[in-house]
Amino acid sequence: MKRLVARSLSIDLGSRRALSGVDLAFESGRFAVIVGPNGAGKTTLLRSLAGLVTPAAGAVTLDGEPVARLRAADRARAIAYLAQNGGVAWPLPVRDVVALGRLPHGERPDSLGGAGSRAVEDAMAAADVRDFADRPATELSGGERARVLLARALATKAPVLLADEPVAALDPRHELMVLEVLRAQARAGALVVAIMHNLTLAARFADEIVLLDRGRLQAHAPPAEVFTPEKLAASFGISAHVSQETGGLVVVAESPLPQA
Ligand SMILES: Nc1ncnc2c1ncn2[C@@H]1O[C@H](COP(=O)(O)OP(=O)(O)OP(=O)(O)O)[C@@H](O)[C@H]1O
């Protein structure tokens, strides 16, 4: 059981305060989705949870231990982080890029053990990248590359998976497949925290929603409590229609509201 906690977390980027006094706690077995307008601080929060940003104040702890103090290899085994719009610098075959997810375990693409090989194959199946496993990862479409990088993160089999817009580049079928995979990871005991802009899909898949606006935590609650017309107007500046359909909550953004 993992517990990832941000306590009174404030982050400065250059001269800007990107996060102010955020208090949050996440636990294993949950799929949490962070939402909020552009510039709200979502990526900054996720990077902080991964221990990649030094707080101006407050701290992030994993099971009580500040993530900033974990050794790099221990942190990489505990927390898999999928960056927004990640790229691939070298023309490695897709299978080898996915295998890089095993580096925190001391395994290289050419020295995978039995568990490592299985993790790589499972991750490639989950992200549906087996059809192009032998192609250079630099010669893929944006959505294909996004799935390869997700597979690399899955291959680590970390108990915590942090994913920055994992479905932004995906077609509807792969969007659903990947969200089912992330939810399944949580059901199998992982803590999964992802950033998303599609509120209807966030409502359908997430156990809990974190709503950020202008660097501040506005809500952390089940989807139906966060996706109300009032909260959507206040944070996103939209008038929205929210309805309960058989597939789950549907959020239709109807029109932008005049700026307050
Ligand atoms: N390197 C930087 N230096 C200074 N300010 C930055 C830097 N990177 C981001 N910011 C600012 O920090 C704030 C939070 O950025 P962040 O990337 O966390 O937002 P976000 O909610 O993830 O946005 P988006 O939905 O557009 O991805 C924004 O106001 C942004 O302009």
The ligand as an SDF file (V2000), in Angstrom:
LIG
                    3D

 31 33  0  0  0  0  0  0  0  0999 V2000
    9.7730   27.0870  -17.0020 N   0  0  0  0  0  0  0  0  0  0  0  0
    8.8220   27.9260  -16.5870 C   0  0  0  0  0  0  0  0  0  0  0  0
    9.1320   29.1630  -16.1120 N   0  0  0  0  0  0  0  0  0  0  0  0
    8.1840   30.0020  -15.6590 C   0  0  0  0  0  0  0  0  0  0  0  0
    6.8710   29.7100  -15.6460 N   0  0  0  0  0  0  0  0  0  0  0  0
    6.5050   28.5050  -16.1090 C   0  0  0  0  0  0  0  0  0  0  0  0
    7.4530   27.5440  -16.6000 C   0  0  0  0  0  0  0  0  0  0  0  0
    6.7830   26.4320  -16.9790 N   0  0  0  0  0  0  0  0  0  0  0  0
    5.4710   26.6880  -16.7560 C   0  0  0  0  0  0  0  0  0  0  0  0
    5.3030   27.9200  -16.2410 N   0  0  0  0  0  0  0  0  0  0  0  0
    4.0350   28.5530  -15.8180 C   0  0  0  0  0  0  0  0  0  0  0  0
    3.5630   27.8210  -14.6850 O   0  0  0  0  0  0  0  0  0  0  0  0
    2.1430   27.7270  -14.7260 C   0  0  0  0  0  0  0  0  0  0  0  0
    1.7240   26.2860  -14.5960 C   0  0  0  0  0  0  0  0  0  0  0  0
    2.1730   25.5670  -15.7400 O   0  0  0  0  0  0  0  0  0  0  0  0
    1.7820   24.0500  -15.9480 P   0  0  0  0  0  0  0  0  0  0  0  0
    2.5730   23.5360  -17.1120 O   0  0  0  0  0  0  0  0  0  0  0  0
    1.9030   23.3290  -14.6680 O   0  0  0  0  0  0  0  0  0  0  0  0
    0.2280   24.1760  -16.3480 O   0  0  0  0  0  0  0  0  0  0  0  0
   -0.8060   23.0660  -16.8360 P   0  0  0  0  0  0  0  0  0  0  0  0
   -1.9950   23.1620  -15.9370 O   0  0  0  0  0  0  0  0  0  0  0  0
   -0.1490   21.7340  -16.9350 O   0  0  0  0  0  0  0  0  0  0  0  0
   -1.2140   23.6130  -18.2750 O   0  0  0  0  0  0  0  0  0  0  0  0
   -1.6300   22.8920  -19.6820 P   0  0  0  0  0  0  0  0  0  0  0  0
   -3.0650   22.4610  -19.5340 O   0  0  0  0  0  0  0  0  0  0  0  0
   -1.5210   24.0340  -20.6440 O   0  0  0  0  0  0  0  0  0  0  0  0
   -0.6650   21.7760  -19.9530 O   0  0  0  0  0  0  0  0  0  0  0  0
    1.7150   28.4130  -16.0210 C   0  0  0  0  0  0  0  0  0  0  0  0
    1.2850   29.7160  -15.7180 O   0  0  0  0  0  0  0  0  0  0  0  0
    2.9550   28.4370  -16.8600 C   0  0  0  0  0  0  0  0  0  0  0  0
    2.9440   29.5600  -17.7330 O   0  0  0  0  0  0  0  0  0  0  0  0
  1  2  1  0
  2  3  1  0
  2  7  2  0
  3  4  2  0
  4  5  1  0
  5  6  2  0
  6  7  1  0
  6 10  1  0
  7  8  1  0
  8  9  2  0
  9 10  1  0
 10 11  1  0
 11 12  1  0
 11 30  1  0
 12 13  1  0
 13 14  1  0
 13 28  1  0
 14 15  1  0
 15 16  1  0
 16 17  2  0
 16 18  1  0
 16 19  1  0
 19 20  1  0
 20 21  2  0
 20 22  1  0
 20 23  1  0
 23 24  1  0
 24 25  2  0
 24 26  1  0
 24 27  1  0
 28 29  1  0
 28 30  1  0
 30 31  1  0
M  END
$$$$
